[in-house]
Amino acid sequence: PPAQEIPKADRIRQICDIWECNTSEVIMLGDSIPDDIVEGNRAGCGGTVLLQSKDYNLNLNHYYGTSEGDLMERKPTLCIETLSEIR
């Protein structure tokens, strides 16, 4: 199927298979909670990093689902404003 039809979590797993590593050994870095952080958490990534400006309002309830599991899926491990914050 076309890449846009494959859930991102499955694509992360496919890449890890190619790299011969476990998803827990990679970090998902992205600028979107529903597209990057949720899928990184669903794939079982070792961490998820949200790249957002300081003016960004991190409201995890803004997205669908308010159960504890839904909220945890949307919670990034780390929020940063610039890539230089990653060392």
VENLIN-V753298 format. One record per residue. N is the residue number from 0. RES is the residue in one small letter. D_LAST is the distance of its C-alpha to the last C-alpha in whole Angstrom. Layout:
n=N res=RES d_last=D_LAST
n=N res=RES d_last=D_LAST
//
This chain:
n=0 res=p d_last=36
n=1 res=p d_last=34
n=2 res=a d_last=31
n=3 res=q d_last=31
n=4 res=e d_last=33
n=5 res=i d_last=31
n=6 res=p d_last=29
n=7 res=k d_last=25
n=8 res=a d_last=25
n=9 res=d d_last=27
n=10 res=r d_last=25
n=11 res=i d_last=22
n=12 res=r d_last=24
n=13 res=q d_last=26
n=14 res=i d_last=23
n=15 res=c d_last=22
n=16 res=d d_last=25
n=17 res=i d_last=25
n=18 res=w d_last=22
n=19 res=e d_last=24
n=20 res=c d_last=21
n=21 res=n d_last=21
n=22 res=t d_last=20
n=23 res=s d_last=18
n=24 res=e d_last=16
n=25 res=v d_last=15
n=26 res=i d_last=13
n=27 res=m d_last=15
n=28 res=l d_last=13
n=29 res=g d_last=16
n=30 res=d d_last=18
n=31 res=s d_last=21
n=32 res=i d_last=22
n=33 res=p d_last=25
n=34 res=d d_last=24
n=35 res=d d_last=20
n=36 res=i d_last=19
n=37 res=v d_last=23
n=38 res=e d_last=23
n=39 res=g d_last=20
n=40 res=n d_last=21
n=41 res=r d_last=24
n=42 res=a d_last=23
n=43 res=g d_last=21
n=44 res=c d_last=18
n=45 res=g d_last=16
n=46 res=g d_last=14
n=47 res=t d_last=14
n=48 res=v d_last=12
n=49 res=l d_last=15
n=50 res=l d_last=14
n=51 res=q d_last=17
n=52 res=s d_last=19
n=53 res=k d_last=19
n=54 res=d d_last=23
n=55 res=y d_last=22
n=56 res=n d_last=24
n=57 res=l d_last=23
n=58 res=n d_last=26
n=59 res=l d_last=26
n=60 res=n d_last=30
n=61 res=h d_last=30
n=62 res=y d_last=30
n=63 res=y d_last=33
n=64 res=g d_last=33
n=65 res=t d_last=33
n=66 res=s d_last=33
n=67 res=e d_last=30
n=68 res=g d_last=29
n=69 res=d d_last=29
n=70 res=l d_last=27
n=71 res=m d_last=25
n=72 res=e d_last=24
n=73 res=r d_last=23
n=74 res=k d_last=21
n=75 res=p d_last=17
n=76 res=t d_last=15
n=77 res=l d_last=12
n=78 res=c d_last=14
n=79 res=i d_last=12
n=80 res=e d_last=13
n=81 res=t d_last=11
n=82 res=l d_last=9
n=83 res=s d_last=7
n=84 res=e d_last=6
n=85 res=i d_last=4
n=86 res=r d_last=0
//
